[in-house]
Amino acid sequence: MELTLRYLFAMLCGAVPALTLFFALRSLRLRWLKQRGLGSPLRREILLALFWMYCGGAALLGLTPRWVVRSLAGLPLGMPWNPDGLPFFSPGNINLILFDTFSQSTYILAANVILFMPFGLFPALLWRGFRWRRALFTGGCITLSIETCQLFIGRTFDIDDLMLNTLGVFGGWLLALALRRLLPRFFERFLLSSSKLEV
């Protein structure tokens, strides 16, 4: 539990700048929507801000070297920043052996799926037309980009991560589908409207 909380703190370090960027660009986006006769309800704006925060946190976890994540996660405990003096950019490894990482702990495998579920859940709730094909395509593109970037920051391009992360995005889309069917009127409130802006 302590490790999870420390990694949530590390994610927060990426979420705060993402939220700042969201608010910096918000007026431009709302103006663009207004010109097209569209409105974004306050509920949608809140959900969109949460999605931006999640993207920022996930980017920090996935697009920085492991020592950066470990250092950020150790800050609440007073641990030193990069005690080994490791560089930010360094060559990574490639693992193309399918199911090779399945020998790792269930926690790590589950984390690879769960951490990417919001990339399927939020878009399916926020945008009409986010169908299962788009969810799989989006999941594949996001994870392929992250895995490729990891080759330059001393991490590993792993075929299992690619598969599990894409599965996570698709799982998030399935969860959104189930929620939409259970509570259709509630989730209609998160979509763009053709009325005047409510925010």
Sequence and secondary structure as in RCSB ss.txt:
>XXXX:A:sequence
MELTLRYLFAMLCGAVPALTLFFALRSLRLRWLKQRGLGSPLRREILLALFWMYCGGAALLGLTPRWVVRSLAGL
PLGMPWNPDGLPFFSPGNINLILFDTFSQSTYILAANVILFMPFGLFPALLWRGFRWRRALFTGGCITLSIETCQ
LFIGRTFDIDDLMLNTLGVFGGWLLALALRRLLPRFFERFLLSSSKLEV
>XXXX:A:secstr
 HHHHHHHHHHHHHHHHHHHHHHHHHHHHHHHHHHTT B  HHHHHHHHHHHHHHHHHHHHHSS HHHHHHHHHG
GGT  SSTT   SSB  EEE  TTGGGGS HHHHHHHHHTTTHHHHHHHHHSTT  HHHHHHHHHHHHHHHHHHG
GGBT EEEHHHHHHHHHHHHHHHHHHHHHHHHSHHHHHTTS BSS    
